[in-house]
Amino acid sequence: MSDILAENLSGKSVMGADGTELGLLYNITMDISSGELHDLIVEPDEELPGRVVDFDRNEDGRFRIPVSRVQAVKDYIVVER
């Protein structure tokens, strides 16, 4: 995957590889000492039924999607479900 600036990801739509719109990217977590990225924090789409998504949620109800599940970053961030 090519390099992408974090500022270009803010507010980008996140979609499952099956075409399900999951929500908007809220933040990305990382290990400060190593710089390794951990999770995408995604604000869920309001119309997305909770039972459709198997990702963990943080204390604010946002999805925690491991960066390892990212398949593509273009118009959407596409993640493996």
FIVO-860742 format. One record per atom (N, C-alpha, C): residue in three letters; x, y, z; residue number from 1; atom name. Coordinates in steps of 0.2 Angstrom, whole numbers. Example, Ala and Ser with C-alpha at 12.3 -4.5 7.8 and 13.67 -1.06 7.14 Angstrom:
ALA	66	-28	39	1	N
ALA	62	-22	39	1	CA
ALA	66	-16	39	1	C
SER	64	-11	35	2	N
SER	68	-5	36	2	CA
SER	64	0	39	2	C
END
This chain:
MET	4	-6	0	1	N
MET	0	0	0	1	CA
MET	4	6	0	1	C
SER	3	11	-4	2	N
SER	7	17	-4	2	CA
SER	6	21	2	2	C
ASP	11	26	3	3	N
ASP	10	30	9	3	CA
ASP	4	35	8	3	C
ILE	1	37	14	4	N
ILE	-5	41	14	4	CA
ILE	-4	45	20	4	C
LEU	-5	52	20	5	N
LEU	-4	56	25	5	CA
LEU	-11	56	30	5	C
ALA	-10	56	36	6	N
ALA	-15	55	41	6	CA
ALA	-21	60	40	6	C
GLU	-18	66	38	7	N
GLU	-23	72	37	7	CA
GLU	-28	70	32	7	C
ASN	-26	66	27	8	N
ASN	-30	65	21	8	CA
ASN	-35	59	23	8	C
LEU	-35	56	29	9	N
LEU	-39	51	31	9	CA
LEU	-45	53	35	9	C
SER	-44	58	39	10	N
SER	-49	61	43	10	CA
SER	-56	62	40	10	C
GLY	-61	59	43	11	N
GLY	-67	59	41	11	CA
GLY	-69	55	35	11	C
LYS	-64	51	33	12	N
LYS	-65	46	27	12	CA
LYS	-70	41	28	12	C
SER	-74	39	24	13	N
SER	-79	34	25	13	CA
SER	-76	27	25	13	C
VAL	-78	23	29	14	N
VAL	-75	16	30	14	CA
VAL	-81	11	28	14	C
MET	-79	6	24	15	N
MET	-83	2	21	15	CA
MET	-81	-5	21	15	C
GLY	-85	-10	23	16	N
GLY	-83	-17	23	16	CA
GLY	-82	-20	16	16	C
ALA	-78	-25	15	17	N
ALA	-76	-27	8	17	CA
ALA	-82	-30	5	17	C
ASP	-88	-31	9	18	N
ASP	-94	-33	6	18	CA
ASP	-99	-28	4	18	C
GLY	-96	-22	4	19	N
GLY	-100	-16	2	19	CA
GLY	-104	-12	8	19	C
THR	-104	-15	14	20	N
THR	-108	-12	19	20	CA
THR	-104	-6	22	20	C
GLU	-107	0	22	21	N
GLU	-105	6	24	21	CA
GLU	-105	6	32	21	C
LEU	-99	6	35	22	N
LEU	-98	5	42	22	CA
LEU	-98	12	46	22	C
GLY	-96	17	43	23	N
GLY	-96	24	46	23	CA
GLY	-90	28	44	23	C
LEU	-88	33	48	24	N
LEU	-83	38	46	24	CA
LEU	-77	37	51	24	C
LEU	-71	37	48	25	N
LEU	-65	37	52	25	CA
LEU	-65	42	57	25	C
TYR	-64	41	64	26	N
TYR	-64	46	69	26	CA
TYR	-57	47	71	26	C
ASN	-53	41	72	27	N
ASN	-46	42	74	27	CA
ASN	-42	36	72	27	C
ILE	-36	36	74	28	N
ILE	-31	30	73	28	CA
ILE	-27	29	79	28	C
THR	-27	23	82	29	N
THR	-23	22	88	29	CA
THR	-16	19	86	29	C
MET	-11	21	90	30	N
MET	-4	18	88	30	CA
MET	0	18	94	30	C
ASP	6	14	94	31	N
ASP	11	13	99	31	CA
ASP	16	19	98	31	C
ILE	16	24	103	32	N
ILE	20	30	102	32	CA
ILE	27	28	102	32	C
SER	30	23	105	33	N
SER	37	21	105	33	CA
SER	39	18	98	33	C
SER	35	14	95	34	N
SER	37	10	89	34	CA
SER	34	14	83	34	C
GLY	29	17	84	35	N
GLY	25	20	78	35	CA
GLY	21	16	75	35	C
GLU	20	10	77	36	N
GLU	15	5	74	36	CA
GLU	8	7	75	36	C
LEU	4	6	70	37	N
LEU	-3	8	70	37	CA
LEU	-6	2	73	37	C
HIS	-12	3	77	38	N
HIS	-15	-3	80	38	CA
HIS	-23	-3	77	38	C
ASP	-27	2	78	39	N
ASP	-34	1	76	39	CA
ASP	-36	8	73	39	C
LEU	-41	7	69	40	N
LEU	-45	12	66	40	CA
LEU	-51	13	71	40	C
ILE	-52	19	73	41	N
ILE	-58	21	77	41	CA
ILE	-63	24	73	41	C
VAL	-69	20	72	42	N
VAL	-74	22	67	42	CA
VAL	-80	24	70	42	C
GLU	-83	30	69	43	N
GLU	-90	32	71	43	CA
GLU	-95	29	67	43	C
PRO	-99	24	70	44	N
PRO	-103	20	66	44	CA
PRO	-109	24	63	44	C
ASP	-111	22	57	45	N
ASP	-116	24	53	45	CA
ASP	-122	23	57	45	C
GLU	-126	29	58	46	N
GLU	-133	28	62	46	CA
GLU	-138	23	59	46	C
GLU	-138	22	53	47	N
GLU	-142	17	50	47	CA
GLU	-140	10	50	47	C
LEU	-134	9	53	48	N
LEU	-131	2	53	48	CA
LEU	-133	-2	59	48	C
PRO	-137	-7	58	49	N
PRO	-139	-12	63	49	CA
PRO	-133	-15	67	49	C
GLY	-133	-14	74	50	N
GLY	-128	-17	78	50	CA
GLY	-126	-24	77	50	C
ARG	-131	-28	75	51	N
ARG	-130	-35	74	51	CA
ARG	-126	-37	68	51	C
VAL	-125	-32	63	52	N
VAL	-122	-34	57	52	CA
VAL	-114	-33	58	52	C
VAL	-112	-30	63	53	N
VAL	-105	-29	63	53	CA
VAL	-102	-33	69	53	C
ASP	-96	-36	68	54	N
ASP	-93	-40	73	54	CA
ASP	-87	-37	76	54	C
PHE	-86	-31	75	55	N
PHE	-80	-27	78	55	CA
PHE	-81	-25	85	55	C
ASP	-76	-25	89	56	N
ASP	-76	-23	96	56	CA
ASP	-78	-15	96	56	C
ARG	-81	-13	101	57	N
ARG	-82	-6	102	57	CA
ARG	-78	-3	108	57	C
ASN	-77	3	107	58	N
ASN	-73	6	113	58	CA
ASN	-79	9	118	58	C
GLU	-77	12	123	59	N
GLU	-81	15	128	59	CA
GLU	-86	20	126	59	C
ASP	-85	23	120	60	N
ASP	-89	28	117	60	CA
ASP	-94	25	111	60	C
GLY	-93	18	111	61	N
GLY	-98	15	106	61	CA
GLY	-95	15	99	61	C
ARG	-89	17	98	62	N
ARG	-86	17	91	62	CA
ARG	-82	11	90	62	C
PHE	-82	9	83	63	N
PHE	-79	2	82	63	CA
PHE	-71	3	82	63	C
ARG	-68	-2	84	64	N
ARG	-61	-3	84	64	CA
ARG	-59	-8	79	64	C
ILE	-57	-6	74	65	N
ILE	-55	-11	68	65	CA
ILE	-47	-11	67	65	C
PRO	-45	-17	68	66	N
PRO	-37	-18	68	66	CA
PRO	-35	-16	61	66	C
VAL	-29	-12	61	67	N
VAL	-26	-9	55	67	CA
VAL	-25	-15	50	67	C
SER	-23	-21	53	68	N
SER	-22	-27	49	68	CA
SER	-28	-29	44	68	C
ARG	-34	-26	45	69	N
ARG	-39	-28	41	69	CA
ARG	-41	-23	36	69	C
VAL	-37	-18	35	70	N
VAL	-37	-13	30	70	CA
VAL	-35	-16	23	70	C
GLN	-39	-16	18	71	N
GLN	-38	-19	12	71	CA
GLN	-36	-14	6	71	C
ALA	-39	-8	7	72	N
ALA	-38	-3	2	72	CA
ALA	-40	4	5	72	C
VAL	-36	9	2	73	N
VAL	-38	16	4	73	CA
VAL	-38	20	-2	73	C
LYS	-44	22	-4	74	N
LYS	-45	26	-10	74	CA
LYS	-51	31	-8	74	C
ASP	-56	31	-12	75	N
ASP	-62	35	-10	75	CA
ASP	-65	33	-3	75	C
TYR	-64	27	-1	76	N
TYR	-66	24	5	76	CA
TYR	-60	20	8	76	C
ILE	-60	19	14	77	N
ILE	-56	14	18	77	CA
ILE	-60	8	18	77	C
VAL	-57	3	14	78	N
VAL	-60	-4	13	78	CA
VAL	-57	-9	18	78	C
VAL	-61	-12	23	79	N
VAL	-59	-16	28	79	CA
VAL	-62	-23	27	79	C
GLU	-58	-28	29	80	N
GLU	-60	-35	29	80	CA
GLU	-65	-36	34	80	C
ARG	-71	-39	33	81	N
ARG	-76	-41	38	81	CA
ARG	-75	-47	41	81	C
END
